[in-house]
């Protein structure tokens, strides 16, 4: 069941979102060749706790870390480790913060050193997909309108949209109803109403959209080794506007 949020609840989620956004800004300065995802995880845990919040991901359904890290062909849910990042890598970091019982969730992709022009374009298009999806998240539209515009735009560049993972409602739970597919048909799905709080998080690849899961039971990769880029914001839909909760 979709739980619509009050103005008061959205304000708390905005506070949680600010912590997530500030944490991303801090990590952006640390992401350089030679750093490990384990180090980035430690920085995140310290930052969120010092801000008075709780890392949303640590312990969520047994996940062992505060951030999900996705390097190169990893789609999502990668576990931080001691392997150093190299120049030319691309990494997505997914962060959640729980403040006063409400979550905010945002993933962002970052270049490590210098990346190829092909990866630069993939990153640009993936980010544009997110904001095109957000534009469709308004009162009177349907959930399908979000995925339809994302799929259409990504595929116009011959990119693929991952289908095994989707966006989701956010609130008192990190993952709530409704599910938000990043593909589909316009005019389909549930009606978007005031008070809807969701995470839109398209995962865009330069190869196949299909995923496989590593032996750790968490890490999802592209089946063909293609690169995956992801950008995610938590948003709130009100009668007047759509608010991005996880940006500075």
C-alpha positions in Angstrom: 0.0 0.0 0.0 1.3 3.5 -0.9 1.6 5.7 2.1 1.1 9.4 1.3 3.1 11.8 3.5 2.0 14.9 5.3 3.7 18.3 5.0 5.4 17.6 8.4 6.7 14.3 7.3 8.0 15.7 4.0 9.9 18.4 6.0 11.6 15.7 8.1 12.5 13.8 4.9 14.0 17.0 3.5 16.2 17.3 6.6 17.4 13.7 6.0 17.9 14.4 2.3 20.1 17.4 3.2 22.4 15.1 5.2 22.6 12.6 2.3 23.3 15.5 -0.2 26.0 16.9 2.1 27.6 13.5 2.5 27.7 13.1 -1.3 29.4 16.5 -1.6 32.0 15.3 0.9 32.6 12.0 -0.9 33.0 13.8 -4.2 36.1 15.5 -3.0 37.6 12.2 -1.7 37.0 10.1 -4.9 40.5 9.8 -6.5 42.7 7.0 -7.8 44.0 5.0 -4.9 41.1 5.3 -2.5 39.1 2.2 -1.5 35.4 1.8 -1.3 35.9 0.6 2.3 37.5 4.0 3.1 34.5 5.8 1.5 32.2 3.7 3.6 33.9 4.7 6.8 33.8 8.4 5.8 30.0 8.0 5.1 29.3 6.3 8.4 31.1 9.0 10.4 29.4 11.8 8.5 25.9 10.5 8.9 26.3 9.7 12.6 27.9 13.1 13.3 24.9 14.7 11.6 22.6 13.0 14.1 21.2 10.4 11.7 21.4 6.6 11.2 22.9 5.0 8.1 19.8 3.5 6.3 21.6 0.7 4.5 23.6 -0.9 7.3 21.8 -4.0 8.5 18.9 -3.4 6.0 17.9 -7.0 5.1 21.3 -8.0 6.3 23.4 -5.6 4.1 26.8 -5.2 5.9 27.8 -1.6 5.0 26.6 2.0 5.0 26.9 2.6 1.3 26.3 0.5 -1.8 29.2 0.8 -4.2 29.0 0.0 -7.9 32.3 0.1 -9.9 32.2 -0.1 -13.7 30.1 -3.2 -14.6 28.4 -3.4 -11.1 24.8 -2.2 -11.4 23.9 -1.9 -7.7 24.3 -3.3 -4.1 28.1 -3.7 -4.3 29.7 -4.2 -0.9 32.6 -1.9 0.0 36.0 -3.6 0.0 39.8 -2.9 0.1 40.4 -2.8 -3.6 41.8 0.6 -4.8 40.0 2.6 -7.4 41.9 3.3 -10.6 41.9 6.2 -13.0 39.3 5.5 -15.7 36.9 3.8 -13.3 33.4 5.0 -12.7 31.8 4.4 -9.4 28.2 4.9 -8.2 27.7 5.4 -4.5 24.3 4.9 -3.0 23.6 6.5 0.4 20.6 6.5 2.8 20.0 8.4 6.0 17.4 7.8 8.6 16.5 10.9 10.6 13.7 10.9 13.2 12.3 7.7 11.8 12.2 8.9 8.1 14.6 7.9 5.3 16.1 9.7 2.3 18.0 7.9 -0.4 20.3 9.1 -3.2 22.8 7.4 -5.5 25.3 9.3 -7.7 27.9 8.2 -10.2 31.4 9.7 -10.1 34.5 9.6 -12.4 37.7 8.3 -10.9 40.4 10.5 -12.5 39.9 10.8 -16.3 37.3 8.6 -18.1 36.8 8.0 -21.8 34.5 10.2 -23.9 32.1 7.3 -24.3 31.7 7.1 -20.5 31.4 10.9 -20.3 28.4 10.6 -22.7 26.9 7.7 -20.8 27.0 9.6 -17.6 25.5 12.7 -19.2 22.6 10.8 -20.7 22.0 8.8 -17.5 21.7 12.0 -15.4 19.4 13.5 -18.0 17.2 10.4 -17.7 16.8 11.0 -14.0 15.7 14.6 -14.4 13.3 13.7 -17.3 11.8 11.1 -15.0 11.4 13.6 -12.2 9.6 16.0 -14.5 7.0 13.4 -15.1 6.4 12.8 -11.3 3.6 15.3 -10.9 0.0 15.2 -9.7 -2.3 13.7 -12.3 0.4 11.7 -14.2 0.8 8.0 -13.7 3.8 6.0 -12.5 4.2 4.6 -16.0 4.9 8.1 -17.4 8.2 8.2 -15.4 9.6 5.0 -16.8 8.4 5.6 -20.3 10.3 8.9 -20.7 13.4 7.4 -19.2 13.4 4.3 -21.5 12.6 6.4 -24.6 15.5 8.8 -23.9 18.1 6.2 -23.0 17.2 4.0 -26.0 17.5 6.9 -28.4 21.2 6.8 -27.6 21.3 2.9 -28.0 21.7 2.5 -24.2 19.7 0.0 -22.1 17.6 0.5 -18.9 18.1 -2.1 -16.3 14.8 -3.9 -15.5 15.7 -6.2 -12.6 15.9 -3.3 -10.2 13.6 -0.3 -9.9 12.8 2.9 -7.9 10.5 2.7 -4.9 8.5 4.6 -2.3 10.5 6.1 0.6 9.4 7.1 4.1 9.3 5.4 7.4 10.7 2.4 5.5 13.7 2.6 3.2 11.8 0.6 0.6 8.0 1.2 0.4 5.3 0.9 -2.2 5.0 1.8 -5.0 7.6 0.3 -7.2 8.9 2.7 -9.9 10.0 0.9 -13.0 12.4 2.9 -15.3 10.8 1.5 -18.4 7.2 1.0 -19.6 4.3 2.7 -21.3 2.9 6.2 -20.6 -0.5 6.4 -19.1 -0.1 3.2 -17.2 0.2 2.4 -13.5 -1.0 4.1 -10.4 -2.1 7.8 -10.4 0.4 10.2 -8.8 -1.2 12.0 -5.9 0.0 14.8 -3.5 2.1 13.4 -0.6 3.8 10.7 -2.8 7.5 10.3 -1.8 9.6 8.1 -4.1 13.1 7.4 -5.2 13.7 7.5 -8.9 17.0 5.8 -9.8 17.5 4.8 -13.4 20.4 2.4 -14.0 21.6 2.9 -17.6 24.1 0.6 -19.4 26.0 0.8 -22.7 25.2 -2.8 -23.3 22.7 -5.4 -22.1 20.1 -4.5 -19.5 20.2 -8.0 -17.9 21.8 -8.6 -14.5 23.6 -11.4 -12.7 24.2 -11.7 -9.0 27.7 -12.4 -7.5 28.3 -15.2 -5.0 28.0 -12.7 -2.1 24.2 -12.6 -2.8 24.2 -8.8 -3.1 26.4 -7.5 -5.9 24.5 -7.2 -9.2 26.5 -6.9 -12.4 25.7 -6.5 -16.1 25.8 -9.9 -17.8 28.0 -8.7 -20.6 30.5 -6.6 -18.6 29.1 -3.3 -19.9 29.3 -0.2 -17.8 26.4 0.9 -15.7 25.7 4.5 -14.6 23.0 5.5 -12.0 21.7 8.7 -10.6 19.0 8.8 -7.9 17.0 11.4 -6.0 14.3 11.0 -3.4 11.4 13.4 -4.3 8.2 14.5 -2.8 5.1 15.4 -4.9 2.9 18.2 -3.6 -0.2 19.8 -5.1 1.9 22.8 -6.2 5.3 21.2 -7.2 7.7 18.3 -7.1 10.5 18.8 -4.5 13.9 17.1 -4.8 14.7 16.2 -1.2 18.2 15.0 -1.7 20.0 17.9 -3.3 21.7 20.9 -1.7 
